[in-house]
Amino acid sequence: MSLNFEAPSALEHFRCLVREDLDLPLLEAAASLALDAEPALDLQDVLFQVDSLAARLRSALPQGASALQRTVVLNEFFYDKLGFGVNANDFADPANSFVHRVLATRKGIPISLAVLWLELATAIGLKAQGISFPGHFLIKVHVDEGLIIQDPLTGRGLTQDALQERLEPFREGWGLAQDEMAPLHLFLVPASGREILERMLRNLQTIHAQAEEAPQLLAVLHRLIVLRPQEYSHYRDRGLVLAQLGQRDAALQDLQTYVRHAPAPHDLPLIEARIELLRAEP
C-alpha cells in the first residue's frame, strides 16, 4: 500500500526554517520569500547555484590568504566578475527582494545582495555579519587589521565619518541633537538571521501596501507573524487587510488579539471602532 503525503505549504516550510535562531538557514529562508509569488520555484536549485558560485570563489583564492585578502578576492568576484549591484531602474520592484531573481539579474537592493555576499563569505571562512543600519543595510567583516564596514551595493568600505553622515538624516527625523544620540557603534551591532528576514519582509510589506496589493500584502504579513509572533502590530496590519478582503471572522480575531496584547496602542480607539463595524456586518 502506498501512502501519499501532502507537501507542506510555503508558509509551513518557512515556519520550519525559522523555528530556531541557532543555525537558522538564512539563505534558504530568504530565498523562500519568493514562493508566495512563484510557487513553482525550486529552492534547492537556488542553493545549488550559490554553492556553485562558492566553489568558483574558493578556486580563485590564493593559498593561505588572510581574511583581508579573502575579502578583496570576494569583492572582486562578486562585484567585478559577476556584476552584482543595485537595480537602479526599479528599486521598488519586489523581485529585488527575491534571491533567485537577484541571482539571475545580478541586480538587487542592499539587503538581498548582502544575503548572497554573506553566504559566499561564510563559504571561504570569513567572519562577516549583516548590520541593520538605519536606511541602508550594511556588512561588517572581521579581519586581522580590525573591522571593515562596507556597502553591499558596491563593496566599498565606509569610514566613521561616512557612517556618521549617513546617520544624520535619521538624527534629524528622530528630533535628537548630536550629543543626545547613542554612540555610532550601537548602530553597528550585527543583525541576526531573524532580524534580516524581518527587514526583508518589511521592505515587501511597504512595497505591496503602497501598491495596494492586498493579497500579496497578506502573504507577507502571514510570514511576519510566523517570524515575530509577539510583535502585535503585525496582527493589527493583517486584520485590516483581512477585513479589506472580506474575511470578517479572521479579521476580528487578529484585531482583537492586537487590542488584548499590544502595549498601550496609540490607535486603540480606531481599532476598536473597526472591530465594532465588523461585528455589525451581517
PARO-393151 format. One line per field, with one value per residue (C-alpha): x, z, y; chain; residue in three letters. Coordinates in pm, 1 decimal. Layout:
N
X <- [X/...]
Z <- [Z/...]
Y <- [Y/...]
kette <- [A/...]
rest <- [ALA/...]
//
This chain:
282
X <- [0.0/139.7/98.1/52.4/193.6/88.4/382.1/397.3/274.5/522.6/426.3/471.8/809.1/906.8/784.7/1016.2/1313.2/1279.3/1174.5/1512.2/1753.0/2054.0/2174.2/1881.6/1940.7/1933.3/1988.9/1714.2/1472.0/1540.3/1500.2/1170.8/1013.0/960.0/741.3/426.7/480.9/634.4/505.1/695.9/1032.6/1289.7/1467.1/1722.7/1825.6/1880.2/2102.5/2288.2/2357.0/2506.7/2711.7/2847.4/2948.0/3116.9/3318.3/3434.3/3528.5/3729.2/3927.6/4024.4/4170.4/4546.3/4670.5/4695.2/4509.8/4447.2/4099.0/4170.2/4291.8/3984.3/3762.0/3933.0/3901.1/3534.8/3455.9/3633.4/3447.8/3106.0/3104.2/3354.5/3340.8/2977.1/2848.1/2620.5/2490.0/2188.5/1874.1/1874.2/1598.6/1333.7/1441.9/1083.9/1042.4/952.2/1185.9/1477.0/1396.9/1375.9/1710.9/1662.7/1578.8/1882.0/2094.8/1952.5/1967.1/2266.9/2063.2/1902.7/1882.0/2136.1/1984.0/1928.2/2279.2/2412.1/2243.8/2427.3/2757.5/2741.8/2676.0/2984.9/3186.0/3095.9/3195.8/3552.7/3584.4/3528.8/3366.2/3111.6/2775.6/2490.3/2415.5/2059.4/2180.5/1910.3/1804.0/2062.7/2167.9/2545.1/2805.5/3067.9/3380.4/3633.0/3993.0/4326.5/4367.2/4030.1/3680.9/3563.0/3217.6/3111.3/2818.2/2667.5/2570.5/2931.9/3166.9/3323.1/3437.9/3281.5/3475.2/3345.6/3278.1/3079.3/2871.9/2804.5/2694.5/2451.4/2304.0/2249.3/1907.3/1778.3/1904.4/1704.6/1399.0/1419.5/1438.3/1756.2/2064.9/2404.4/2506.2/2184.0/2241.0/2378.4/2738.5/2790.3/2896.4/2544.4/2418.8/2676.8/2551.9/2529.1/2181.1/2055.3/1912.8/1565.2/1625.0/1749.4/1441.0/1216.4/1374.8/1331.9/966.4/907.5/1050.6/799.9/522.9/589.7/603.2/274.5/98.2/194.9/84.5/-244.0/-177.6/-382.4/-332.6/45.1/48.0/-148.2/108.2/389.7/201.4/144.7/522.6/589.5/359.7/534.3/867.9/765.0/455.3/477.3/500.3/131.1/129.6/152.3/-183.3/-337.5/-199.9/-311.5/-655.3/-707.6/-603.4/-828.9/-1119.3/-1042.6/-1052.2/-1387.5/-1256.0/-1457.8/-1405.2/-1031.0/-1004.7/-1190.8/-964.2/-647.4/-775.9/-895.2/-554.9/-394.0/-625.3/-568.2/-191.6/-36.5/125.7/-68.1/-160.6/-195.0/-456.5/-678.2/-994.9/-965.7/-913.0/-1198.2/-1425.9/-1319.9/-1399.2/-1748.3/-1810.7/-1702.7/-1927.3/-2220.7/-2176.6/-2438.0]
Z <- [0.0/-98.4/123.3/-18.0/185.2/111.6/68.4/331.5/225.8/159.6/490.8/684.4/521.3/628.0/980.5/996.5/867.1/1124.9/1424.4/1596.6/1595.6/1627.4/1281.6/1109.6/736.3/622.7/251.2/217.8/434.4/236.4/-94.3/25.4/47.4/-329.4/-305.7/-249.4/-586.4/-764.0/-608.2/-856.6/-750.6/-682.4/-363.6/-391.2/-731.1/-576.4/-307.3/-574.5/-775.4/-472.8/-387.6/-742.6/-706.8/-376.2/-542.4/-812.7/-549.0/-344.1/-654.2/-704.5/-353.6/-313.1/-71.7/285.1/204.3/502.8/593.5/427.0/109.2/105.4/141.6/-152.3/-369.4/-273.4/-361.5/-696.5/-768.7/-657.3/-798.8/-1085.4/-1223.4/-1152.5/-1180.2/-877.0/-799.1/-741.7/-953.3/-1014.0/-1274.7/-1035.9/-672.2/-556.9/-763.6/-526.0/-729.7/-574.0/-253.6/-424.9/-402.3/-715.1/-921.9/-785.7/-883.0/-1235.1/-1297.4/-1074.4/-954.7/-616.6/-307.9/-22.7/194.3/-77.2/-213.8/141.9/195.9/-106.2/-20.6/337.4/217.4/-3.5/278.6/508.5/236.1/237.4/614.0/664.8/981.9/834.0/953.9/835.3/1002.9/1011.5/980.0/952.9/593.3/431.2/518.7/563.1/603.8/876.0/809.7/1076.6/952.4/1135.8/1091.7/1252.6/1111.7/763.3/724.7/362.9/141.4/-7.5/-322.5/-417.1/-177.2/-87.6/270.3/477.8/712.5/1050.4/906.0/618.5/862.4/1080.0/768.1/678.5/1027.6/1017.5/840.9/1095.4/1386.1/1245.2/1194.4/1549.4/1676.7/1873.9/1892.8/1818.6/2184.7/2274.2/2027.3/2115.8/2005.6/1646.9/1748.6/1879.4/1520.8/1402.9/1609.6/1397.7/1278.8/1349.8/1072.4/1209.4/1202.2/843.8/732.7/918.1/739.3/402.3/478.6/597.9/268.5/83.9/318.4/229.3/-143.5/-150.7/80.3/-138.4/-449.6/-275.8/-349.5/-69.6/-148.6/-174.6/140.4/327.4/233.8/369.3/695.2/740.9/731.3/962.2/1223.4/1189.2/1228.4/1511.2/1679.3/1969.9/1752.7/1781.7/1527.0/1263.3/1382.9/1350.7/998.8/894.4/1047.9/846.7/525.6/602.4/656.0/324.2/158.7/316.5/563.0/857.6/1121.7/1067.0/1069.5/1400.7/1556.4/1457.9/1561.1/1896.3/1950.1/1888.3/2131.9/2403.0/2379.4/2226.7/2495.7/2514.9/2145.5/2034.8/1776.5/2017.3/1958.1/1582.1/1601.6/1848.7/1615.1/1326.3/1537.8/1612.2/1241.3/1160.4/1434.2/1292.3/948.1/861.1]
Y <- [0.0/339.3/640.5/987.9/1273.2/1627.7/1862.3/2137.0/2477.8/2756.9/2914.6/2589.3/2539.1/2891.0/2815.8/2514.4/2713.9/2991.6/2782.0/2815.6/3108.4/2881.6/2775.0/2944.1/2875.2/3237.3/3180.7/2919.3/3117.8/3435.6/3252.3/3103.6/3451.3/3432.4/3121.3/3328.4/3498.8/3197.6/2873.1/2654.2/2794.9/2521.2/2627.8/2350.0/2483.7/2826.8/2674.0/2474.4/2790.9/2963.5/2653.3/2657.9/3023.6/2940.8/2662.4/2903.5/3158.3/2906.6/2807.8/3173.7/3215.0/3214.2/2950.8/3079.6/3401.9/3627.6/3748.0/4082.4/3912.0/3686.6/3992.4/4162.1/3849.1/3807.4/4169.4/4141.1/3816.2/3941.7/4293.7/4294.2/3940.3/3852.8/4209.1/4225.4/4572.4/4794.2/4774.7/5148.9/5128.0/4993.2/4999.2/4925.1/4608.9/4320.1/4099.1/4289.4/4100.5/3759.6/3583.7/3372.5/3680.4/3866.1/3566.8/3575.1/3950.4/4032.6/4332.2/4389.1/4606.6/4622.5/4351.6/4089.8/4145.5/4119.2/3781.7/3639.8/3809.5/3679.3/3325.1/3338.1/3495.1/3206.2/2959.6/3095.1/3114.5/3486.6/3614.9/3852.8/3980.8/4196.4/4527.9/4661.3/5019.5/5287.9/5339.1/5113.4/4759.3/4718.7/4443.2/4405.5/4196.2/4096.4/4095.8/4081.7/4454.4/4532.4/4578.2/4663.7/4817.2/4805.5/4891.1/4572.1/4763.6/4830.9/4654.8/4988.8/5039.7/5315.5/5539.8/5650.4/5996.0/5845.5/5640.2/5944.1/6133.2/5854.2/5874.6/6248.9/6248.8/5998.3/6209.5/6499.6/6279.5/6148.4/6506.1/6440.8/6653.8/6501.6/6484.1/6302.0/6021.3/5679.1/5619.6/5505.8/5155.0/5084.6/5117.3/4864.1/4570.6/4252.4/4159.2/3807.8/3593.1/3659.0/4034.1/4018.4/3825.2/4069.5/4364.1/4190.8/4123.4/4479.0/4603.6/4385.4/4498.3/4862.0/4789.6/4595.8/4842.1/5136.8/4948.5/4848.7/4481.8/4326.9/3953.3/3993.5/4207.8/3941.3/3675.4/3893.4/3954.2/3580.3/3537.8/3830.3/3677.8/3341.6/3517.5/3754.8/3609.3/3854.9/4165.4/4253.3/4534.7/4260.9/4122.1/4467.7/4508.3/4160.7/4211.5/4528.9/4353.7/4056.2/4296.5/4460.4/4117.3/4034.4/3775.2/3908.0/3638.7/3614.1/3993.8/4013.7/3754.6/3944.6/4286.8/4154.4/3994.9/4332.6/4511.2/4247.4/4225.2/4536.4/4753.8/5084.3/5100.2/5461.9/5370.2/5172.6/5385.0/5344.7/4968.3/4921.8/5120.3/4895.3/4589.5/4721.8/4781.7/4426.4/4283.5/4478.2/4326.4/4061.9]
kette <- [A/A/A/A/A/A/A/A/A/A/A/A/A/A/A/A/A/A/A/A/A/A/A/A/A/A/A/A/A/A/A/A/A/A/A/A/A/A/A/A/A/A/A/A/A/A/A/A/A/A/A/A/A/A/A/A/A/A/A/A/A/A/A/A/A/A/A/A/A/A/A/A/A/A/A/A/A/A/A/A/A/A/A/A/A/A/A/A/A/A/A/A/A/A/A/A/A/A/A/A/A/A/A/A/A/A/A/A/A/A/A/A/A/A/A/A/A/A/A/A/A/A/A/A/A/A/A/A/A/A/A/A/A/A/A/A/A/A/A/A/A/A/A/A/A/A/A/A/A/A/A/A/A/A/A/A/A/A/A/A/A/A/A/A/A/A/A/A/A/A/A/A/A/A/A/A/A/A/A/A/A/A/A/A/A/A/A/A/A/A/A/A/A/A/A/A/A/A/A/A/A/A/A/A/A/A/A/A/A/A/A/A/A/A/A/A/A/A/A/A/A/A/A/A/A/A/A/A/A/A/A/A/A/A/A/A/A/A/A/A/A/A/A/A/A/A/A/A/A/A/A/A/A/A/A/A/A/A/A/A/A/A/A/A/A/A/A/A/A/A/A/A/A/A/A/A/A/A/A/A/A/A]
rest <- [MET/SER/LEU/ASN/PHE/GLU/ALA/PRO/SER/ALA/LEU/GLU/HIS/PHE/ARG/CYS/LEU/VAL/ARG/GLU/ASP/LEU/ASP/LEU/PRO/LEU/LEU/GLU/ALA/ALA/ALA/SER/LEU/ALA/LEU/ASP/ALA/GLU/PRO/ALA/LEU/ASP/LEU/GLN/ASP/VAL/LEU/PHE/GLN/VAL/ASP/SER/LEU/ALA/ALA/ARG/LEU/ARG/SER/ALA/LEU/PRO/GLN/GLY/ALA/SER/ALA/LEU/GLN/ARG/THR/VAL/VAL/LEU/ASN/GLU/PHE/PHE/TYR/ASP/LYS/LEU/GLY/PHE/GLY/VAL/ASN/ALA/ASN/ASP/PHE/ALA/ASP/PRO/ALA/ASN/SER/PHE/VAL/HIS/ARG/VAL/LEU/ALA/THR/ARG/LYS/GLY/ILE/PRO/ILE/SER/LEU/ALA/VAL/LEU/TRP/LEU/GLU/LEU/ALA/THR/ALA/ILE/GLY/LEU/LYS/ALA/GLN/GLY/ILE/SER/PHE/PRO/GLY/HIS/PHE/LEU/ILE/LYS/VAL/HIS/VAL/ASP/GLU/GLY/LEU/ILE/ILE/GLN/ASP/PRO/LEU/THR/GLY/ARG/GLY/LEU/THR/GLN/ASP/ALA/LEU/GLN/GLU/ARG/LEU/GLU/PRO/PHE/ARG/GLU/GLY/TRP/GLY/LEU/ALA/GLN/ASP/GLU/MET/ALA/PRO/LEU/HIS/LEU/PHE/LEU/VAL/PRO/ALA/SER/GLY/ARG/GLU/ILE/LEU/GLU/ARG/MET/LEU/ARG/ASN/LEU/GLN/THR/ILE/HIS/ALA/GLN/ALA/GLU/GLU/ALA/PRO/GLN/LEU/LEU/ALA/VAL/LEU/HIS/ARG/LEU/ILE/VAL/LEU/ARG/PRO/GLN/GLU/TYR/SER/HIS/TYR/ARG/ASP/ARG/GLY/LEU/VAL/LEU/ALA/GLN/LEU/GLY/GLN/ARG/ASP/ALA/ALA/LEU/GLN/ASP/LEU/GLN/THR/TYR/VAL/ARG/HIS/ALA/PRO/ALA/PRO/HIS/ASP/LEU/PRO/LEU/ILE/GLU/ALA/ARG/ILE/GLU/LEU/LEU/ARG/ALA/GLU/PRO]
//
